[in-house]
């Protein structure tokens, strides 16, 4: 899955399917995109990083799109005078991503050196979850149906 399918009819645009892409405000777009690419396995080709040029706040990259298996996150740079204070667990801001399973994802994130802040566990509402903290302190939680071994 890439960008939502967009159809142009005259001057207006129509989105063919509903999709969601949380926007996380970050201090350094390129560093954040590299973290999602290198530590979490997201795809982030150079053309998905938008450079603000001289007109951007402090120049440089101002926005990026990262994707993995049908999930898309947007990373937007904050103005330098705006603090990034996403919070701390359990009241942290971030994103919740539904995935098919947790075990292999957890092993992959460990191997890549991601900052895992919650080991695999089944939440009271029945989903198995892990959570990571990104470079800006956002908590990104991945949830999946629990494995059979957890259902006993």
C-alpha positions in Angstrom: 0.0 0.0 0.0 1.4 3.4 -0.9 -0.5 6.7 -0.9 -4.3 6.6 -0.8 -5.7 6.2 -4.3 -6.6 9.7 -5.5 -8.8 10.5 -8.5 -8.9 13.9 -10.0 -12.2 15.1 -11.5 -11.9 18.6 -12.8 -10.4 20.8 -10.1 -11.3 18.6 -7.1 -9.7 15.4 -5.9 -11.5 12.4 -4.5 -10.0 9.8 -2.2 -11.2 6.3 -3.3 -10.5 4.5 0.0 -10.3 5.6 3.6 -6.8 5.3 5.1 -5.2 6.7 8.2 -1.7 8.1 8.6 -0.8 9.4 12.1 1.4 12.5 12.0 4.2 12.6 14.6 6.0 15.9 15.2 9.8 15.4 15.3 12.8 17.6 15.9 14.9 16.1 13.0 12.9 14.6 10.1 15.9 12.8 8.5 17.0 11.3 11.9 13.5 10.2 12.7 13.0 8.6 9.2 16.3 6.8 9.6 15.2 5.4 13.0 12.0 4.1 11.5 13.9 2.6 8.5 16.9 1.2 10.4 15.4 0.2 13.7 11.8 -0.7 12.8 12.1 -1.8 9.2 9.9 0.8 7.6 10.5 1.9 4.0 11.5 5.5 3.5 12.9 6.2 0.0 14.6 9.6 -0.5 11.7 10.8 -2.6 9.4 10.5 0.4 11.4 13.1 2.4 10.3 16.6 1.6 12.9 19.3 1.8 11.8 22.7 2.9 14.8 24.4 1.2 15.5 27.9 2.3 11.9 28.6 2.8 11.5 25.8 5.4 11.9 26.4 9.1 15.7 26.4 9.5 16.0 24.8 6.0 16.3 21.1 5.4 13.8 18.3 5.6 10.4 19.3 6.9 8.3 16.2 6.3 8.6 12.5 5.5 6.4 9.4 4.9 7.4 6.0 6.2 5.6 2.8 5.3 5.6 -0.8 6.3 3.1 -3.5 5.3 0.2 -1.2 4.6 0.9 1.1 7.6 2.0 4.7 6.9 3.3 7.2 9.4 4.0 10.9 8.6 6.9 12.6 10.3 6.6 16.4 10.4 9.3 18.8 11.8 8.2 21.1 14.6 9.2 24.7 14.7 12.4 25.2 16.7 10.5 27.2 19.3 7.9 24.4 19.9 9.0 21.8 22.4 8.4 18.2 21.6 6.8 16.8 24.7 4.9 13.7 23.7 4.7 12.5 27.4 5.8 9.5 29.2 4.2 6.1 29.8 1.4 5.4 30.5 0.2 8.7 29.2 2.5 9.0 26.1 1.3 10.2 22.8 2.2 8.2 19.7 0.6 5.6 17.5 -1.0 2.2 17.9 -0.4 -0.1 14.9 -2.3 -3.4 14.4 -0.1 -6.2 13.0 -0.6 -9.9 12.2 1.6 -11.2 15.0 4.2 -10.0 17.6 6.9 -12.6 18.1 8.9 -12.2 14.9 8.4 -8.4 15.0 9.8 -8.3 18.6 12.8 -10.4 17.6 13.4 -8.2 14.6 13.2 -5.0 16.6 15.7 -6.4 19.2 18.1 -7.4 16.4 17.8 -3.9 14.9 18.5 -2.2 18.3 15.1 -0.5 18.7 14.3 1.1 22.1 11.8 -1.5 23.3 9.9 -0.1 26.3 7.4 -2.9 26.7 8.2 -6.5 26.2 5.5 -8.8 24.6 2.5 -9.0 26.9 -1.2 -9.6 26.5 -3.2 -6.5 27.5 -6.4 -6.7 29.5 -8.4 -6.2 26.2 -6.9 -9.4 24.7 -4.2 -8.1 22.2 -0.6 -9.1 22.5 1.5 -5.9 22.4 5.0 -4.6 22.4 6.0 -0.9 22.5 9.0 1.1 21.3 10.1 4.6 22.0 11.4 6.6 19.0 14.0 9.3 18.9 11.5 12.0 19.9 10.0 10.0 22.8 6.9 8.9 21.0 5.6 5.5 22.2 4.6 3.3 19.2 2.7 0.2 20.2 2.2 -2.8 18.0 -0.8 -5.0 18.8 -1.9 -8.4 17.4 -4.2 -11.3 18.3 -2.4 -13.3 21.0 -0.5 -16.5 20.2 -2.1 -19.8 21.2 0.4 -20.2 24.0 -0.9 -17.0 25.7 -4.6 -18.0 25.5 -4.4 -20.8 28.1 
